[in-house]
């Protein structure tokens, strides 16, 4: 997990220093968009809605594969 944070810092600082912050913002947005389905899946896993949990789990796996 530490290397993930170092790469993120490199992305943010590097894109600012090289004046390509638009690219850095798009990459950061794509990586953060996958976390939405993670939080929804965690929420449904604490309820009795098993089918919704399964749906959001597979949605999470697909979005992680696509965005990262």
Long-range contacts (C-beta under 8 A, 24 or more apart in sequence): 30-67, 30-68, 31-67, 31-68, 33-63, 33-67, 34-60, 34-63, 34-64, 34-66, 34-67, 34-68, 36-63, 37-63
